[in-house]
């Protein structure tokens, strides 16, 4: 079966975008088949290669629906860089003339728009309750858990190293850790251990952050199901919120990632706004074997 696709990236966080409205046979596939398809297509040695597969699907609640599958085949709720790319894909192909799109995701309806040449996305409001992140309180040390049960600078021991973690959800789970020298920090060592800790029942994305000043941070990210990536939009949003909560930054932060910069604003209405680029690399067709 031949599938038309577009390779895109947001600051080096790269995606295979497939129009599942046009490639309608994909709608007949179950989640297990789509997971296997994503794991195959995202393989950098034997297929196209990407961090994630993005499917543009019809929606009964919004203009479109986005399904997101990681390189390991797991389906996730939301991807900030991914939704910018999907919005750019929609506009570039004339699939909508709306200036502000409504895109349904597992994290809710997200609204991207173009502003000053960048794609700006209303990421919604951060969520701090353990049940919604989620964080399993039963797996925590209650002696050091604040009475509010909000995970701000909670001490987490990993291999003898104690990290102060700040946890929140941006439609998907995040664990933000401030470090002194992010460039030389062993992200690939600690990232998977924290991602898979029992206190995170759905695993977690892990952001390692170095604070430069009250308006700028450097960040590297270990993404759940994908490993270290060049950039993460929800992760940058979570990092900006976390560093603001602990008093290290204000509510407007430039996040410097391996792939470039994202601009995050935590507005007075409580919503997080993320702005950054979305780039088309090439279009192609690949022949794959699919079930269904």
Secondary structure, DSSP 8 states (H G I E B T S, - for coil): -EEEEEEEEETTEEEEEEETTTSGGGGGS-HHHHHHHHHHHT-TTTSS--SEEEEEE--SSSSEEEEEEETTS-EES--HHHHHHHHHHHHHTTS---SB--EEETTEEEEEEEETTEEEEEEEE-B--HHHHT--GGGS-GGGS-TT---SSEEEEETTEEEEEEEEESSSEEEEEE-S-GGGS-HHHHHHHHHT-TT-TT--EEEEEEEEETTEEEEEEEETTTEEES--HHHHHHHHHHHHHTTSS-SEEEEEETTEEEEEEE-TTSEEEEEE--EEEEEEEEE-----
